[in-house]
Amino acid sequence: MIFESHAHYDDDAFDEDREQLLSSLQENGIEYVINVGASLKSTASTIELTKRYPFIYGAAGVHPSETAELNEENFKWLAQQCRQSKIVAVGEIGLDYYWEEPEHEIQKIWFERQLELAREVNKPVIIHSREAAKDTYDIMCAHKASELGGVVHCYSYSAEMALEFVKMGFMIGIGGVVTFKNGKKMKEVVEAVPIEKILIETDSPYLAPEPNRGKRNSSLNLSYIAREIAAIKDMSYEEVVTITNRNARELFHI
């Protein structure tokens, strides 16, 4: 069965049919889901989902684009949530320079604080990095992220950079972009990175793979991603599903 390593089922896009969709996942071959917090509010919603569905685990964290909401008081609350048993990672955290706000210095401060929080609670991290490869890598090195482990999710940089993250002990999260006709760079990443260092993800409701590009994404589309990886690496679909499932279970201790 497939392990969905990154989704946002607390998103408003699922308000109309969330229960129906989530209840259908296991019968459609999805064994586990990591629902990932991106703000204080979505972290709270993620925790509720983990309580309701045995196969859903969570990550607690604040996405770089939401870091302006953080202060010492609510950071203490976030730290408490990270200690819950079904919260298996701190994330998604990192840097996003695609937008000018919040200021890059604010993003860096809270990225560093959340890396140290992961060390305190002894959990891996889920990294979001967009147009900020060098600063992301430098901060991870400075804070010895190699000792934490984790995944660079929805990976968007070069194959060479991916191998640097792999050397640091990180997994590379591969999503729907690898199926796109203009997804040449991601195909090169999959070719270069050992299958033992790849996780598959949807980032639902975003980035649906072909043939559903442009539609709301869900874990039901994971098979398209796994099949594309299998084709690139000249492996069977079953091998890709089995190995990436094992990778995720080992990383998140499930």
Backbone as a ProteinNet text record, in pm:
[ID]
protein_1_A
[PRIMARY]
MIFESHAHYDDDAFDEDREQLLSSLQENGIEYVINVGASLKSTASTIELTKRYPFIYGAAGVHPSETAELNEENFKWLAQQCRQSKIVAVGEIGLDYYWEEPEHEIQKIWFERQLELAREVNKPVIIHSREAAKDTYDIMCAHKASELGGVVHCYSYSAEMALEFVKMGFMIGIGGVVTFKNGKKMKEVVEAVPIEKILIETDSPYLAPEPNRGKRNSSLNLSYIAREIAAIKDMSYEEVVTITNRNARELFHI
[TERTIARY]
83.7	0	86.9	28.8	103.7	103.6	216.3	229.4	228	126	113.3	192.6	306	395.6	368.6	273.4	248.4	114.8	20.1	-110.7	-164.3	-264.6	-328.2	-479.5	-528.2	-671.4	-754.6	-686.6	-758.9	-794.7	-744.2	-766.2	-914.4	-954.3	-1093.4	-1140.4	-1046.6	-1082.6	-1153	-1139.3	-1200.8	-1324.8	-1372.3	-1483.1	-1610.2	-1634.5	-1760.8	-1763.3	-1646.5	-1646.8	-1532.2	-1478.2	-1360.1	-1380.8	-1490.1	-1512.8	-1527.7	-1602.4	-1623.2	-1490.9	-1410.5	-1282.1	-1186.3	-1169.3	-1074.8	-1117.5	-1246.4	-1295.3	-1271.4	-1247.4	-1226.6	-1079.7	-988.2	-846.9	-792.8	-820.5	-759.6	-809.8	-936.6	-987.8	-932.2	-871.7	-807.7	-655	-605.5	-463.3	-372.8	-429.2	-347.6	-340.7	-222.6	-209.7	-202.6	-116.7	-98.7	-94.1	-130.5	-122.6	-54.2	40.9	92.5	22.5	-62.2	-124.4	-34.5	-2.1	106	53.5	90.2	52.8	131.5	64.7	131.4	113.1	33.6	7.9	-35.2	-55.7	-105.2	-244.5	-328.9	-464.8	-464.4	-384.9	-385.9	-317.8	-225.7	-168	-276.2	-360.1	-470.3	-567	-598.4	-688	-625.9	-495.5	-424.2	-435.2	-418.4	-426.8	-565.3	-669.5	-804.8	-820	-761.2	-768.2	-696.4	-583	-509.6	-589.2	-671.5	-754.3	-871.9	-918.8	-1038.6	-1009.9	-892.5	-860.4	-732.8	-742.5	-625	-507.4	-535	-427.6	-365.2	-416.6	-359.5	-268.4	-145	-48.9	-25.7	37.7	49.3	189.1	208.3	326.1	277.2	346.3	309.2	417.7	376.9	475.8	412.4	494.4	446	529.2	460.9	516.3	583.3	693	761.4	671	573.1	484.1	390.7	383.2	294	371.3	502.5	583.3	560.3	501	474.2	376.2	299.2	202.8	268.5	393.9	458.7	509.8	496.2	555.9	589.9	649.4	695.1	580.2	466.8	353.4	297.9	268.8	209.9	312.9	441	544.9	549.8	520.1	511.8	398.5	286.2	173.8	216	284	329.4	422.5	511.3	604.6	529	421.9	341.3	277.4	228.4	162.9	262.9	385.6	489.3	521.2	480.7	508.5	398.7	290.3	182.8	228.7	176.3	228.4	204	93	65.8	120.4	187.4	263.6	403.3	435.9	557.6	668.7	644.3	746.6	714.6	815.7	797.5	798	687.8	680.7	540.1	525.9	637.6	704.7	834.7	914.6	1018.7	1071	1173.9	1174	1202.3	1214.4	1140.6	1070.3	1001.7	1025.9	1115.7	1150.7	1071.9	975.7	891.5	813.2	767.8	696.2	790	763.5	847.8	813.5	692.1	647.3	626.7	652.4	718.8	865	924.8	1064.5	1150.7	1252.6	1337.1	1400.8	1433.5	1495.8	1397.9	1270	1168.7	1156.7	1152.9	1146.9	1265	1383.3	1504.9	1499.5	1456.8	1451.2	1363	1243.1	1149.4	1181.8	1251.5	1305.1	1405	1495.2	1595.5	1532	1434.1	1367.7	1296.2	1233.3	1160	1255.3	1371.5	1473.3	1518.1	1537.2	1577.8	1464.9	1341	1226.3	1225.8	1253.1	1259.2	1364.9	1475.8	1581.1	1531	1459.1	1407.1	1311	1224.5	1122.7	1169.3	1290.3	1351.6	1265.2	1227.7	1147	1207	1186.6	1238.8	1163.6	1217.3	1157.5	1110.9	1005	956.2	988.5	1076.7	1131.3	1056.2	1013.1	959.8	1066.3	1110.5	1210.9	1178.4	1157.9	1122	1205.4	1283	1370.6	1462	1505.9	1589.7	1686.3	1738.5	1818.1	1939.5	2019.1	2144.1	2117.6	2026.1	1998.1	1939.5	1851.8	1794.7	1905.3	1990.1	2099.1	2194.1	2230.6	2325.5	2269.3	2140.8	2079.3	2069.4	2034.4	2028.8	2165.6	2269.8	2405.9	2442.2	2413.4	2449.8	2379.8	2259.6	2182.7	2189.2	2286	2310.9	2183.7	2112	1987.7	2011.6	2134	2167.1	2139.8	2144.7	2116.8	1966.8	1886	1740.8	1679.3	1727.7	1665.1	1535.1	1486.7	1361.7	1351.5	1267.8	1242.2	1235.3	1296.5	1275.8	1156.1	1041.9	916.8	893.6	814.2	779.6	905.3	1006.4	1139.9	1135.4	1211.3	1202.3	1336.8	1446.6	1578.1	1643.1	1773.5	1845.7	1873.6	1911.4	1951.9	2077.2	2169	2292.6	2263	2171.8	2134	2063	1980.5	1911.8	2011.9	2118.9	2219.1	2292.6	2303.1	2361.4	2269.8	2139.3	2045.2	2048.1	2060.3	2068.5	2192.2	2305.2	2428.4	2408.4	2317.7	2286.6	2193.7	2151.7	2065.7	1918	1883.9	1743.7	1683.7	1553.2	1473.5	1434.2	1396.3	1348.7	1203	1114.1	971.2	937.1	882.5	847.4	695.7	644.8	500.8	461.2	346.6	285.4	365.2	453.6	529.5	611.8	653	735.4	660.4	527.4	447	422.9	456	425.6	515.6	462.8	543.4	663.7	647.6	759.3	832.1	818.4	879.9	1016.2	1092.1	1220.6	1316.4	1319.5	1412	1379.9	1249.9	1212.6	1241	1228.4	1262.9	1412.8	1494.5	1638.5	1669.1	1593	1610.1	1580.3	1468.4	1430.5	1535.4	1588.7	1691.2	1816.4	1852	1977.3	1967.8	1852.9	1839.6	1806.3	1877.9	1844.9	1700.4	1636	1496.2	1480.7	1585.3	1580.5	1575.9	1591	1588.1	1470.7	1372.3	1257.6	1129.8	1051.8	915.3	820.4	701.7	601.6	494.4	446.2	352.5	263.4	149.8	64.7	69	92.4	74.3	-69.9	-162.1	-305.1	-348	-430	-504.7	-431.8	-300.6	-225.4	-155.4	-112.4	-18	-60.7	-183.5	-230.3	-147.2	-113.6	-34.8	-118.2	-48	-117.4	-178.7	-299.1	-381.6	-479.5	-461.1	-556.9	-501.5	-397.5	-334.8	-438.3	-431.7	-525.1	-647.9	-672.1	-786.3	-741.6	-838	-804.3	-731.4	-621.2	-541.5	-588.8	-565.7	-588	-494.8	-488.2	-400.6	-439	-559	-600.2	-514.7	-441.9	-355.6	-212.3	-181.8	-44.2	5.8	-83.7	-40.5	22.9	-24.7	33.6	179.6	204.8	340.9	430.8	380.8	459.2	490.5	394.1	417.4	521.6	520.1	619.6	759.5	770.2	899.5	947.8	857.4	892.3	946.4	882.8	926.8	1064.7	1087.5	1216.3	1328.7	1300.9	1405.3	1408.1	1324.4	1319.5	1296.5	1197.2	1157.5	1010.1	963	820	746.6	620.1	535.2	532.2	521.1	513.4	640.3	756.6	883	884.5	841.9	841.3	749	630.4	534.5	589.4	645.8	697.5	813.5	907.8	1027.9	995.5	915	882.2	795.6	712.9	635.8	731.3	826.7	925.4	1006.7	1046.3	1122.3	1045.4	916.7	834.7	813.4	787.2	765	889.9	1005.7	1130.4	1155.6	1131.8	1155.7	1064.5	936.2	837.3	810.8	884.1	873	729.5	672.3	535.3	540.2
-121.3	0	125.9	236.4	360.3	443.4	508	599.5	742	816.6	958.4	1040.3	1096.6	1160.2	1309	1367.2	1510.6	1550.8	1585.5	1633	1735.7	1810.9	1914.5	1894.8	1790.1	1760.4	1850.9	1936	2037.2	2158	2162.6	2276.2	2293.2	2417.2	2447.9	2374.8	2339.8	2272.4	2139.7	2084.7	1955.2	1966.9	2088.4	2106.8	2032.5	2021	1961	1809.1	1744.4	1597	1532.1	1602.8	1554.3	1413.9	1394.6	1265.7	1153	1179.3	1078.7	1041.1	1142.1	1117.6	1041.2	1088.9	1023.5	880.1	857.4	722.4	626.5	682.4	597.1	564.2	629.1	616.9	475.2	414.9	284.5	177.9	183.2	84.8	110	227	259.2	250	177.8	144.2	243	339.8	436.1	389.2	351.4	292.5	397.6	498.1	604.4	739.3	842.7	981.5	1064.4	1148.8	1252.1	1382	1432.1	1562.3	1667.8	1769.7	1860.7	1998.6	2043.7	2177.6	2283.1	2395.2	2505.5	2637.7	2635	2753.1	2702.2	2793.3	2750.7	2690.1	2753.8	2703.6	2565.7	2548	2419.1	2310.8	2348.9	2250.8	2198.7	2287.7	2245.3	2155	2189.7	2107.7	1972.1	1971.5	1846.7	1752.2	1805.7	1723	1659.2	1735.6	1679.3	1564.5	1579.1	1470.8	1345.8	1363.3	1245.9	1172.5	1245.3	1183.2	1107	1155.7	1098.3	976.7	977	871.2	798.3	669.7	594.6	596.7	606.1	597.7	734	841	973.7	1011.1	1046	1101.8	1247.7	1323.4	1465.7	1521.1	1639.3	1721.6	1856.7	1911	2039.7	2141.4	2252.1	2353.6	2470.8	2572.9	2694.4	2719.5	2716.6	2741.2	2878.9	2894.2	3024.7	3142.5	3121.7	3231.7	3274.9	3192.6	3222.5	3261.1	3276	3294.9	3428.9	3525.5	3654.1	3638.9	3529.1	3508.4	3457.1	3416.8	3355.4	3460.4	3426.2	3503.4	3405.2	3452.5	3360.2	3281.7	3348	3281.7	3167.8	3196	3088.8	2985.7	3023.1	2924	2818.3	2859.9	2762	2663	2713.5	2624.4	2526	2575.6	2488.6	2380	2417.6	2319.4	2209.3	2247	2145.8	2049.3	2100.6	2013.8	1916.8	1959.9	1874.5	1753	1757.1	1645.3	1539.3	1563.8	1465.4	1340.1	1225.7	1097.9	1078.5	1128.6	1110.1	1224	1317.5	1417.8	1361	1327.5	1250.5	1334.2	1463.8	1550.5	1695.6	1779.6	1924.5	1979.7	2040.4	2088.7	2133.4	2206.2	2225.3	2357.5	2355.6	2471.3	2499.1	2622.1	2649.9	2794.3	2812.8	2946.2	2949.6	3060.3	3077.9	3220.3	3233.2	3365.5	3402.1	3319.7	3352.2	3479.9	3493.1	3613.4	3699.9	3828.9	3921.2	3921	3879.4	3879.2	3736.6	3708.3	3792.5	3821	3918.6	3950.6	3826.4	3816.2	3696.9	3674.7	3781.6	3767	3705.4	3740.7	3680.2	3530.8	3497.3	3355.5	3278.2	3336.8	3268.3	3243.8	3345.2	3332	3214.4	3207.3	3103.2	2967.6	2966.2	2840.2	2782.3	2867	2822.2	2776.5	2853.4	2817	2683	2658.1	2532.4	2414.4	2439	2333.3	2294.5	2393.9	2364.4	2297.6	2334.5	2267.5	2119.3	2088.9	1948.9	1872.9	1939.7	1875.3	1847.4	1942.6	1926.3	1807.9	1792.6	1686.7	1558.8	1563.8	1446.6	1391	1480.8	1439.3	1496	1427	1476.4	1601.3	1664.5	1788.2	1771.5	1845	1853	1992.7	1998.5	2125.7	2175.7	2301.3	2371.9	2471.6	2463.7	2557.7	2594.8	2724.6	2773.9	2897.3	2886.5	2995.1	3041.8	2947.9	2981.8	2868.1	2804.1	2682.1	2705.3	2808	2827.3	2860.2	2954.8	2991	2872.5	2796.4	2677.5	2580.2	2550.2	2454.4	2504.5	2632.6	2688	2682.5	2716.3	2712.1	2567.9	2475.9	2334.5	2284.9	2325.8	2286.7	2346.4	2475.6	2545	2485.1	2433.2	2376.5	2223.5	2169.7	2025.3	1945	1984.3	1915.1	1768.6	1736.5	1596.3	1505.5	1563.5	1486.5	1466.8	1547.5	1539.2	1444.6	1455.3	1382.1	1447.7	1406.3	1462.3	1451.6	1538.4	1537.2	1680.5	1703.7	1829.4	1804.2	1859	1821.2	1904.3	1848.6	1917.1	1977.3	1893.3	1937.8	2009	2121.3	2202.8	2250.9	2200.5	2246.4	2143.1	2157.5	2071.1	1933.7	1841.8	1708.4	1717.2	1806.5	1822.4	1868.1	1963.3	2011.5	1901.3	1822.9	1711.7	1617	1588.6	1495.7	1554.6	1688.1	1750.5	1730.7	1744.8	1719.1	1571.3	1484.2	1340.8	1310.6	1374.7	1355.9	1398.2	1494.3	1541.1	1443.4	1338.6	1238.8	1261	1351.6	1385.2	1306.3	1284.8	1230.3	1344.8	1307.8	1403.8	1369.9	1468	1447.4	1475.4	1375.3	1386.1	1384.5	1487.5	1499.2	1504.9	1565.2	1561.6	1626.3	1720.5	1791	1693.9	1581.3	1485.8	1427.4	1435.2	1381.9	1484.7	1612.3	1717.6	1706.1	1745.5	1745	1837.6	1947.7	2039.6	2011.7	1889.6	1852.3	1785.8	1826.5	1763.6	1764.7	1878.4	1891.1	1788.5	1767.8	1671.2	1527.9	1502.1	1368.9	1343	1446.6	1433.8	1409.2	1472.9	1451.7	1306	1254.3	1115.3	1018.5	1050.4	965	961.7	1077	1089.4	1037.2	1054.7	1022.5	874.3	803.5	662.2	646.1	540.8	517	508.1	466.6	457.3	594.1	699.8	835.4	917.9	850.2	919.1	888.9	993.9	979.6	1029.1	968.8	1020.3	1096.2	1200.5	1291.6	1357	1409.1	1486.8	1636.3	1674.3	1812.8	1856.1	1760.5	1789.4	1907	1997.1	1989.8	2048.1	2070.6	2139.3	2040.6	2091.6	2024.2	1883.8	1870	1739.2	1694.5	1566	1514.9	1500.6	1482.6	1439.9	1302.2	1272.6	1348.2	1444	1471.9	1556.1	1694.1	1733.5	1863.5	1975.2	2064.6	2177	2151.7	2025.4	1990.6	1982.4	1971.1	1950.9	1817.9	1821.1	1699.8	1622.8	1491.1	1408.2	1288.3	1214.9	1097.4	990.2	997.5	901.1	913.5	1024.3	1046	996.4	941.4	898.3	793.1	710.1	603.9	659.9	776.8	837.2	877.9	928.2	969.2	847	742.8	620.2	555.9	558	498.2	576.9	708	789.7	762.7	753.2	721.5	584.5	488.2	353.2	355.7	433.6	441.9	505.8	612.2	682.2	592.5	518	437.6	292.7	262.2	127.8	22.8	50.6	-38.8	-73.6	-172.6	-201.2	-102.9	-81.5	3.4	-49.8	-179.9	-241.4	-214.4	-218.8	-189.6	-46.8	46.4	187.3	207.9	149.6	164	102.9	-16.3	-85.9	-11.1	33.7	98.3	236.5	315.1	448.5	439.5	337.5	313.6	285.7	198.4	165.2	287.7	367.2	489.9	580.3	600.2	690.1	634	504.2	443.4	454.5	436.6	447.4	591.2	687.1	827	874.1	841.8	891.8	795.7	685	587	536.8	492.1	438.8	289.5
0	0	0	-43.6	-61.9	66.2	91.8	205.5	150.4	187.8	150.7	252.7	208.6	304.7	326	249.8	269.6	208.2	294.3	247.9	346.4	299.9	382.5	379	444	440.4	530.6	606.9	683.3	597.1	473.1	383.9	349.3	328.2	293.8	167.8	80.4	-44.8	-21.5	100	131	219.4	242.9	336.5	295	164.5	119.3	128.9	118.3	111.8	187.6	286.9	359.4	416.3	488.7	554.6	452.4	347.5	242.8	176.6	144.7	78.1	169.3	291.4	382.5	413.1	424.2	453	337.2	217.3	99.6	73.7	143.7	108	125.8	239.4	264.8	168	131.8	35.9	-104.1	-124.1	-251.3	-243.1	-143.7	-139.6	-70.4	3.9	77.7	223.3	267.3	401	510.9	492.6	591.8	522.7	598.6	551.8	659.9	616.8	706.3	669.6	760.4	738.7	802.1	725.5	764.3	800.3	918.4	961	885.1	854.4	785.8	860.8	965.6	1048.5	1185.3	1278.7	1409.7	1396.8	1315.4	1296	1230.5	1126.2	1057	1139.1	1225	1317.5	1411.6	1463.7	1550.6	1474.2	1348.9	1267.2	1236.4	1213.5	1187.1	1306.1	1424.2	1544.5	1557.1	1523	1526.7	1427.4	1309.2	1210.2	1259.8	1326.7	1377.1	1485	1557.4	1661.6	1600.5	1487	1425.9	1337.6	1272.5	1176.4	1218.8	1247.3	1294.6	1196.7	1066.8	967.6	936.2	997.3	975	1091.7	1055.5	1150.8	1111.6	1199.5	1173	1189	1130.5	1154.8	1205.1	1302.5	1360.8	1329.1	1268.7	1234.6	1163.8	1139.9	1074	948.5	835.8	702.6	701	625.3	624.8	591.4	504.2	465.7	577.5	683.8	796.5	922.3	912.9	1034.7	1103.8	1034.4	1099.8	1215.4	1217.5	1325.9	1453.3	1444.6	1560.9	1660.1	1788.5	1897.9	2009.2	2114.6	2218.9	2281.6	2299.1	2364.1	2279.2	2150.1	2070.3	2025.5	2031.3	2002.6	2113.1	2235.9	2346.8	2320.7	2271.5	2237.6	2129.5	2026.1	1917.5	1971.4	2061	2118.9	2192.6	2261.3	2331.3	2232.1	2120.9	2021.7	1960	1943.9	1884.4	1969.8	2095.4	2185.5	2184.3	2111.6	2106	2031.1	2071.2	2020	1871.4	1817.4	1674.3	1588	1651.8	1576.5	1557.3	1432.9	1405.9	1343.5	1320.7	1263.4	1296.5	1284	1295.2	1152.3	1114	977	940.1	827.8	740	771.9	774.3	814.7	706.7	704.1	605.3	560.9	431	372.1	238.8	213.3	86	38.4	-60.3	-110.3	-236.5	-272.8	-388.8	-361.7	-236.1	-193.9	-110.5	-110.4	-33	115.9	148	287.8	336.5	462.7	561.4	520.9	583.8	555.6	572.9	489.7	493	630.2	698.6	831.2	931.2	920	1007.8	977.8	848.9	810.2	866.5	857.1	904.2	1055.1	1128.5	1275.5	1315.4	1255.7	1297.8	1237.3	1126.1	1072.9	1172.3	1219	1314.9	1446.4	1493.2	1619.2	1606.8	1491.9	1473.6	1452.1	1394.3	1387.4	1528.8	1613.7	1751.4	1829.8	1797.8	1859.6	1822.7	1696.7	1653.1	1731.1	1759.4	1839	1981	2037.5	2174	2183.4	2083.5	2089	2019.8	1962.3	1898.7	1785.2	1693.3	1578.5	1450.4	1337.6	1209.8	1164.7	1060.3	1010.6	866.8	833.3	695.7	646.5	546.6	500	376.8	383	266.2	224	99.6	50.2	-93.6	-115.4	-249.4	-281.5	-388.4	-432.2	-318.8	-236.6	-120.4	-88.9	-193.4	-173.5	-84	-115	-40.9	105.7	132	271.3	347.9	282.7	347	385	289.2	311.5	420	414.2	511.4	653	669.3	802.7	852.2	762.6	802.5	847	777.1	817.4	953.3	969.6	1093.5	1214.8	1193.4	1305	1307.4	1233.8	1233.6	1209.1	1103.9	1069.5	1034.5	999.4	969.5	1089.4	1209.6	1330.7	1352.4	1285	1299.9	1196.9	1072.5	962.6	921	805.5	757	607	550.4	406.6	355.1	239.6	168.1	77.5	117.6	52.8	-72.9	-164.9	-289.2	-351.6	-364.4	-403.9	-539	-550.5	-672.7	-726.2	-670	-714.4	-807.2	-827.7	-921.4	-862.6	-950.6	-905.8	-819.2	-855.7	-778.2	-636.1	-622.5	-489.4	-410.8	-479.5	-412.2	-349	-419.9	-367.2	-247.2	-240.4	-121.6	-0.1	-20.6	89.6	129.3	31.3	59.8	143.5	110.8	189	333.7	352.6	487.4	560.2	490.2	551.6	527.5	434.6	411.6	296.2	306.6	198.4	103.9	-17.2	-115.2	-146.7	-127	-151.7	-296.7	-363.9	-505.6	-520.3	-588.7	-607.9	-753.6	-778.7	-910.5	-1021.4	-988	-1091.8	-1176.7	-1118.2	-1193.5	-1313.5	-1312	-1423.4	-1532.9	-1507.6	-1603.9	-1726.7	-1839.8	-1963.3	-1950.9	-1875	-1854.2	-1722.4	-1670.6	-1543.9	-1559.2	-1661.5	-1692.5	-1572.6	-1502.3	-1388.9	-1280	-1252.9	-1150	-1194.9	-1322.8	-1373.9	-1354.3	-1372.5	-1349.8	-1202.6	-1115.8	-971.8	-935.7	-986.2	-957.2	-1011.2	-1127.2	-1186	-1098.5	-1040.9	-965.2	-821.5	-757.8	-615.1	-597.9	-509.3	-485.1	-437.8	-481.5	-443.9	-292.1	-222.7	-76.4	-8.9	-87.9	-33.3	-89.2	-146.1	-205	-126.1	-100.9	-49.8	-158.1	-164.7	-257.7	-180.6	-243.9	-177	-280.8	-236.1	-326	-296.8	-170	-126.7	-149.3	-139.2	-158.1	-70.7	-125.8	-251.8	-373.1	-359.5	-465.1	-559.5	-676	-765.8	-808.4	-851.8	-899.7	-1019.9	-1026.1	-1138	-1264.3	-1378	-1498.8	-1470.9	-1516.7	-1611.7	-1544.8	-1415.9	-1343.7	-1310.1	-1380.9	-1355.2	-1361.3	-1261.3	-1257.4	-1173.5	-1138.1	-1053.1	-907.6	-817.2	-676.4	-661.4	-591.6	-572.7	-450	-450.9	-332.8	-339.6	-232.1	-225.8	-326.5	-380.4	-482.9	-609.2	-621.5	-737.5	-716.7	-601.2	-573.4	-671.7	-722.7	-813.1	-940.1	-987.8	-1107.6	-1082.3	-961.6	-925.1	-913.8	-847.2	-831	-965.4	-1056.9	-1189.5	-1269.1	-1255.5	-1326.1	-1269.9	-1137.9	-1076.6	-1123.3	-1127.8	-1172.7	-1315.6	-1401.8	-1541.3	-1551.5	-1475.5	-1480.9	-1429.3	-1322.6	-1259.3	-1309.6	-1408.5	-1466	-1356.9	-1275.1	-1166.2	-1185.2	-1110.8	-1114.1	-1022.4	-1054.7	-971.5	-828.2	-812.8	-679.5	-598.4	-665.8	-596	-544.1	-627.9	-587.4	-467.8	-473.2	-363	-234.8	-244.8	-126.3	-63.2	-145.6	-91.7	-34.7	-104.6	-53.1	72.1	81.8	204	319.7	295.7	400.4	439.3	340.8	369.6	465.1	437.3	519	659.2	666.8	798.9	886	824.2	901.2	943.9	852.6	886.6	998.6	987.9	1082.8	1200.2	1204	1313.8	1330.9	1220.2	1221.2	1193.5
[MASK]
++++++++++++++++++++++++++++++++++++++++++++++++++++++++++++++++++++++++++++++++++++++++++++++++++++++++++++++++++++++++++++++++++++++++++++++++++++++++++++++++++++++++++++++++++++++++++++++++++++++++++++++++++++++++++++++++++++++++++++++++++++++++++++++

